């Protein structure tokens, strides 16, 4: 793209733009021809169905005036705003400047509110009705596309409303996930567990851990082969939040809990990415969202 940033291309774009506007004006002038009184109306030479002809009448005046107004508006716009190559316009307006002005206005209005909550613990923020409402609105804006408006997730996207966590459910862990993002990788283990038959055996063993329907004989054979998986999931398959390795003994499945789904994950592996929001949301807004998310998994006040 470096070939298109020199002065020639700026003049080229500006010239083409102005010539297009001038051409429209010339075309309108050519079409604005009055007939002499009593002069017969000619045709354009186009004729259909033997006697259906197109007459060469001038455009209606109201229509012509609309075109002229459009041309004048365009010229005024090009004089005031950027539109002719690198010419910045007499007003000096830019989309970046407008964005920065709106950001500054928003910071002046909401900055004190965010600073108030930045000094509070996440647990305390979660109990504040105003903070909870703000966190919910931001969650719906920035997070619901993946985790759903009710935060219960979908296949491949964790449920944030239960108390099952891949990277830990403590307030600070949730905040770190939002700010820094996470990358969870399950490597392909098909070869490590002995090929297709070993995959089937380990998959049945994993199903047995949560009490799901399984083949007991295959599960027994897969128990020893599960040692290849214990480095991440632990010898008891309870998972490891430091690695994002899930607990395999509950009935919570991110990519499906059927024999086919589990076998596919063992054989081919998985990679999930939670993008970092530090630069986009900043620490103060992220803190409000973290408080809202943490509160979703907590029992209601007064519940036993």
C-alpha distance (Angstrom), angle and dihedral (degrees) to the residues before:
residue distance angle dihedral
X1 . . .
X2 3.82 . .
X3 3.83 88.4 .
X4 3.82 90.6 67.1
X5 3.79 101.7 53.8
X6 3.81 102.0 73.5
X7 3.80 124.4 100.6
X8 3.80 95.5 -95.9
X9 3.78 94.1 66.7
X10 3.79 91.9 48.6
X11 3.81 89.9 55.2
X12 3.79 90.5 43.2
X13 3.81 93.6 55.1
X14 3.81 92.8 43.2
X15 3.81 91.4 48.5
X16 3.80 94.7 48.9
X17 3.81 90.6 47.8
X18 3.82 95.2 50.2
X19 3.80 92.7 42.5
X20 3.80 89.5 53.7
X21 3.80 91.5 53.5
X22 3.82 91.7 45.8
X23 3.81 90.6 48.6
X24 3.80 89.4 54.9
X25 3.81 90.0 52.1
X26 3.83 91.9 48.6
X27 3.80 91.1 49.5
X28 3.80 91.1 51.1
X29 3.82 90.8 49.9
X30 3.78 91.3 50.8
X31 3.80 91.0 51.5
X32 3.80 93.5 47.5
X33 3.80 97.7 83.0
X34 3.77 120.2 139.4
X35 3.78 122.7 -144.0
X36 3.77 120.2 -125.9
X37 3.83 113.6 -112.5
X38 3.79 110.1 -83.0
X39 3.80 92.9 11.2
X40 3.79 112.6 141.8
X41 3.76 117.6 -117.0
X42 3.76 112.1 -113.4
X43 3.78 127.7 -149.9
X44 3.77 131.6 -121.5
X45 3.79 90.3 -122.8
X46 3.78 92.7 -106.5
X47 3.79 113.9 127.1
X48 3.82 133.6 170.1
X49 3.78 134.3 -175.0
X50 3.82 91.3 12.8
X51 3.82 97.4 -77.4
X52 3.82 106.1 33.2
X53 3.83 105.6 105.0
X54 3.80 133.9 176.2
X55 3.81 111.2 -126.6
X56 3.78 121.0 -143.7
X57 3.81 98.8 -127.4
X58 3.83 121.6 156.5
X59 3.80 118.0 -106.8
X60 3.82 116.9 -90.5
X61 3.82 111.9 -91.3
X62 3.81 94.2 -123.0
X63 3.78 89.5 54.7
X64 3.80 91.9 47.8
X65 3.79 91.0 50.9
X66 3.80 91.0 52.0
X67 3.80 89.5 56.0
X68 3.81 92.5 47.4
X69 3.82 91.0 49.3
X70 3.81 88.9 51.0
X71 3.81 91.5 51.7
X72 3.82 92.9 48.4
X73 3.81 90.5 47.0
X74 3.81 90.1 51.3
X75 3.81 93.0 51.2
X76 3.81 92.0 48.1
X77 3.80 90.1 47.9
X78 3.81 92.1 51.5
X79 3.81 89.6 50.5
X80 3.81 94.1 51.1
X81 3.80 103.5 33.8
X82 3.83 135.6 37.3
X83 3.79 111.8 -86.8
X84 3.79 106.7 113.8
X85 3.77 106.0 81.3
X86 3.80 110.8 -79.0
X87 3.82 94.3 -15.6
X88 3.83 104.6 125.1
X89 3.79 97.2 -156.0
X90 3.79 128.5 -115.5
X91 3.82 92.7 -85.3
X92 3.81 93.4 53.0
X93 3.81 91.2 -135.4
X94 3.81 120.3 167.2
X95 3.79 131.5 173.2
X96 3.81 88.4 -127.3
X97 3.78 91.4 54.2
X98 3.79 92.0 48.7
X99 3.80 90.9 49.5
X100 3.79 92.1 49.2
X101 3.80 91.3 48.8
X102 3.80 91.3 51.1
X103 3.81 90.4 47.0
X104 3.80 91.2 50.7
X105 3.80 90.5 49.8
X106 3.81 91.2 48.8
X107 3.81 91.8 47.4
X108 3.80 90.7 51.4
X109 3.80 90.7 50.5
X110 3.79 101.9 40.0
X111 3.80 102.4 20.7
X112 3.83 94.9 90.2
X113 3.81 90.2 50.0
X114 3.80 92.9 52.3
X115 3.81 91.7 45.6
X116 3.79 89.7 53.8
X117 3.79 91.4 58.0
X118 3.82 93.5 39.5
X119 3.80 88.0 69.5
X120 3.82 93.8 51.4
X121 3.80 130.4 84.1
X122 3.79 114.4 -103.9
X123 3.81 90.8 -118.8
X124 3.81 90.1 55.5
X125 3.81 91.5 46.7
X126 3.82 90.1 53.3
X127 3.81 89.7 57.7
X128 3.81 94.2 51.2
X129 3.84 109.7 96.1
X130 3.81 94.1 -150.3
X131 3.80 92.6 47.9
X132 3.79 91.3 46.5
X133 3.82 90.9 52.7
X134 3.81 91.4 48.7
X135 3.80 91.9 47.8
X136 3.78 91.3 49.2
X137 3.81 92.8 51.5
X138 3.79 91.4 50.0
X139 3.80 91.2 45.8
X140 3.80 90.2 53.4
X141 3.81 89.9 49.1
X142 3.80 100.9 44.3
X143 3.81 108.8 17.8
X144 3.80 109.6 29.7
X145 3.81 93.4 79.7
X146 3.81 88.3 73.9
X147 3.79 105.8 19.9
X148 3.82 97.9 35.9
X149 3.80 129.7 -115.8
X150 3.82 89.4 -82.6
X151 3.85 91.0 47.0
X152 3.81 90.6 -123.8
X153 3.78 92.9 123.1
X154 3.78 129.4 -149.2
X155 3.78 137.8 -119.3
X156 3.80 105.6 -39.4
X157 3.82 93.3 9.4
X158 3.82 117.9 88.3
X159 3.79 124.5 -117.2
X160 3.80 106.0 -116.8
X161 3.79 96.0 -172.7
X162 3.80 97.3 70.1
X163 3.79 127.4 64.1
X164 3.80 97.3 -108.2
X165 3.81 112.2 110.9
X166 3.78 132.9 -179.1
X167 3.81 96.2 -161.9
X168 3.79 100.2 23.8
X169 3.78 131.7 -73.3
X170 3.79 99.2 -126.3
X171 3.83 113.6 121.7
X172 3.79 93.5 -112.5
X173 3.81 92.1 48.1
X174 3.80 90.7 52.9
X175 3.80 91.0 48.4
X176 3.81 90.5 50.2
X177 3.79 90.3 51.0
X178 3.80 91.3 53.2
X179 3.79 95.1 44.4
X180 3.80 101.5 39.9
X181 3.80 102.3 23.1
X182 3.79 124.7 -138.6
X183 3.78 136.2 -110.4
X184 3.80 114.8 -158.8
X185 3.78 117.5 -170.7
X186 3.76 128.4 -173.4
X187 3.83 105.5 -170.6
X188 3.82 120.2 -140.7
X189 3.80 105.8 -90.3
X190 3.79 101.4 177.9
X191 3.80 95.3 107.8
X192 3.81 93.0 40.6
X193 3.82 93.4 57.7
X194 3.81 96.2 44.4
X195 3.79 107.9 -86.0
X196 3.83 128.8 -80.4
X197 3.80 95.1 -24.1
X198 3.78 92.1 49.1
X199 3.82 90.5 48.4
X200 3.80 89.8 54.5
X201 3.81 91.6 48.8
X202 3.81 94.7 48.6
X203 3.80 90.9 45.3
X204 3.79 90.5 54.9
X205 3.81 90.2 47.8
X206 3.82 90.4 51.8
X207 3.82 89.7 50.9
X208 3.79 90.1 51.1
X209 3.82 91.1 56.0
X210 3.81 91.5 67.8
X211 3.80 96.2 37.4
X212 3.81 93.7 -106.9
X213 3.80 121.9 148.5
X214 3.81 110.3 -77.7
X215 3.79 145.6 149.0
X216 3.81 105.3 -91.6
X217 3.81 94.5 -155.9
X218 3.78 93.6 51.1
X219 3.80 90.8 43.8
X220 3.78 91.5 54.3
X221 3.80 90.0 51.5
X222 3.80 90.4 48.1
X223 3.81 95.0 51.8
X224 3.79 93.7 79.5
X225 3.79 92.6 43.2
X226 3.80 90.3 53.3
X227 3.82 86.0 76.5
X228 3.82 86.2 85.5
X229 3.82 87.7 62.1
X230 3.80 97.7 42.1
X231 3.79 93.4 83.6
X232 3.82 88.8 74.2
X233 3.79 105.6 20.1
X234 3.79 95.6 38.3
X235 3.84 129.1 -118.4
X236 3.82 89.7 -79.2
X237 3.82 92.0 43.0
X238 3.81 91.5 -121.2
X239 3.79 92.0 135.3
X240 3.79 133.1 -125.2
X241 3.84 120.6 -104.3
X242 3.81 90.6 -163.8
X243 3.82 88.6 66.2
X244 3.79 98.8 29.8
X245 3.81 88.7 -115.5
X246 3.83 108.9 155.9
X247 3.76 128.1 -126.1
X248 3.82 106.7 -104.3
X249 3.79 96.1 -168.5
X250 3.80 97.2 72.3
X251 3.79 124.8 66.1
X252 3.79 96.6 -110.7
X253 3.80 112.0 118.0
X254 3.78 125.0 -178.8
X255 3.80 97.0 -167.5
X256 3.79 100.8 24.3
X257 3.79 134.1 -65.5
X258 3.79 101.1 -128.3
X259 3.79 122.6 115.0
X260 3.81 90.4 -110.0
X261 3.83 93.7 49.4
X262 3.80 94.0 47.6
X263 3.81 92.1 45.0
X264 3.81 90.3 52.0
X265 3.80 91.8 51.5
X266 3.79 92.7 49.3
X267 3.78 92.6 46.9
X268 3.82 101.4 40.8
X269 3.79 103.8 19.5
X270 3.81 127.9 -141.3
X271 3.79 138.0 -110.9
X272 3.80 120.3 -161.3
X273 3.80 125.0 -178.3
X274 3.78 127.9 -161.5
X275 3.84 104.5 -168.1
X276 3.79 120.2 -129.5
X277 3.81 115.5 -108.1
X278 3.80 99.7 -172.5
X279 3.79 96.1 106.3
X280 3.80 94.1 38.0
X281 3.81 102.3 44.7
X282 3.78 103.2 16.7
X283 3.81 125.9 -141.7
X284 3.81 97.5 -74.0
X285 3.79 97.5 54.5
X286 3.80 91.0 39.4
X287 3.79 88.7 54.7
X288 3.81 91.5 57.1
X289 3.81 91.6 49.1
X290 3.81 90.8 47.7
X291 3.80 90.0 52.5
X292 3.80 91.1 50.1
X293 3.82 92.9 48.1
X294 3.80 92.9 46.1
X295 3.80 90.0 50.3
X296 3.81 91.6 54.9
X297 3.81 91.5 67.5
X298 3.79 95.7 44.4
X299 3.81 121.9 96.2
X300 3.82 115.6 -107.4
X301 3.79 116.6 -91.8
X302 3.78 110.5 -82.4
X303 3.81 94.0 18.2
X304 3.79 116.9 133.1
